[in-house]
């Protein structure tokens, strides 16, 4: 537990908790640390979740498999990200997607019942609840961004929309994205081969330069719009 204490403090949901109160707050939340190997299921679709989670180490992905077994990745979970809290709040609602570890990972599970209880009186639990609401608002904005990216019909427009958003988010024309090519294609809802061809075409036309998940957007593309 102490090995991960500093990492836990950096998670957005625990921001503002003083060091003197931190371990007491964690005890109140009845935390559990769990280790997952690569490809191990963290949350299974249909599972009823009683706790919320924060990824402390590694990398995970949320995904859905449809009736025919087609796999769609929904989002990448990075260290510090919270997940599964919606299912923990809606205690009788089974998870409608799964989460698995992309690499060896460590997850902090914590009880949220005291956070959502009307009897909550601790100012630190109230702060965590405020942080959670802020995180949900941030995620909601990301959802609207995703809708903007997948709404266009053409792969080209989906890519340009997504890459523009990432450049604005990073305040730089040069940035890394959290997806590999397979994950990016699934995120945008396009065929991987078609997406790769479109990226090559955009590079040849002078819109961008790319190497794996690293991108450089070129200023002159604005003149071609």
Secondary structure, 3 states (H helix, E strand, C coil): CHHHHHHHHHCHHHCCCCHHHHHHHHHHCCCEEEEECCCCEEECCCCCCCEEEEEEEEEEEEEEECCCCCEEEEEEEECCCEECHHHHHCCCCCCCCEEEEEEEEEEEEEECHHHHCCCCCCHHHHHHHHHHHHHHHHHHHHHHHHHHHHHCCCHHHHHHHHHHHHHHHHCCCEEECCCCHHHHHHHHCCCHHHHHHHHHHHHHCCCEEEECCEEEECHHHHHHC
